């Protein structure tokens, strides 16, 4: 009887029930942000991040944008000492999830660092 090569077994543990599986580490970090819609009307929201990773962020808001909406996110990073110029990070993305208390935005890969 012919045998077929066995598939390598995954060594990753399955996620615990109720635990979200994430590919990137997420940090609880409150950063001021401007989230602008990249469609006609160009609505802009001034928000704070609740948590952030290299791939996206969650923004608490009572007026979340619709899922799938393309956005430009501008985050403000202040120097640790509080003195000196703040830096801004601009990144395009889209609203991945919209819920009554906020929205999750998935970032594209291109990130632009700017000084004020």
N, C-alpha and C positions, 0 to 999 in steps of 0.2 A: 504494500500500500504506500503511495507516495506521501511524503510529508511536506508540509509547507513551513517556511521559516516563521518562527513565532515573532510577534510584534514586541518591541522593547516595552517593558513595564514602566509606567510613569512613577516617579518617586515623589511627586508632589502630593501633599495631603489635600483631600477635597475640602472645600470650605465648610466650616461648622455651620449648622443650620442657623439662619438669622444673621450670619456674619457676611458682609459684602466682600467679594473677592476683587482686589484691585491689583493692577499691574505696576503702578507707581506709588511710591510712598506719599502719603497725604499729611499735611501739617495744619494744625489749628493755628491760623495766622490771620489777624485782622489788618487788612491793607486797604487804604482808600483806593477806589477804582472808578473809572468812568467807562460805562458800557454803551457804545453807540451802535445803532442798527445800521447795517450796510445796504439798505434799500431805500427807495424814495420815502421821504418823510424824515429820515435821519434822526429818529428819537434818541435822546441821550439820557441815561440814568446815572445818577451819582450814588454809588453804593459802597459797601465794605465787604471784603471777602470774609467768609466764615472759616473756610479751609481751602487749601490750595495744594496742587502738585505740579510737576512739570507738564502734565497733560491737560490740566483744567482747574476750575475753581467752582465753589458753590457760593452764591450771593443771596443772602436773605433779603426778601423784598415782598411787599404786599401787591406789587404790580409787575409780576414776572412777564417776560417776553414769551412768545409762542415757541414751542419746540421746533427746531429746524431753522430758526431765524439766524442769518449770518450777522456777526457782530465784530466790532473792533473793541478790544479791552485795553485800557490804559491803566496800569498799576503804578502807584507812587511809592517809591522806596526812600525813606529818610535815613540819613547817616545815623549810625548808632549813637553818636555823641549828641545828635540833634543840631549840630552846627554844620555849616557847609551846605552845598547844594544837594537837593534831593535828586534822585534819578528816576526816570520813568521807563517802564517796560511796556511796549506796544506789541500786541499780538492779535492776529485775526483768529476767529473761531466760530462756533455755532452753538446755539442753545440745544443742549442734548436732552434735558429734562426740565419741564416746567411744572410746578406744583403751587398750591395756595400760599405757602410760606417762603418761596424762593425759586431759584433756577440754577441748574448746573450748566456750565459752559465748558465745552471741549476745545482746547487750543489747537491751532495748526502748528506746524514745526517752526515756522519762521518767527523769530523773536528779535525785536529791535530795542537796543539800549540807548537811551538819550539822557543828556544832562539838561537841566532846566535853563 
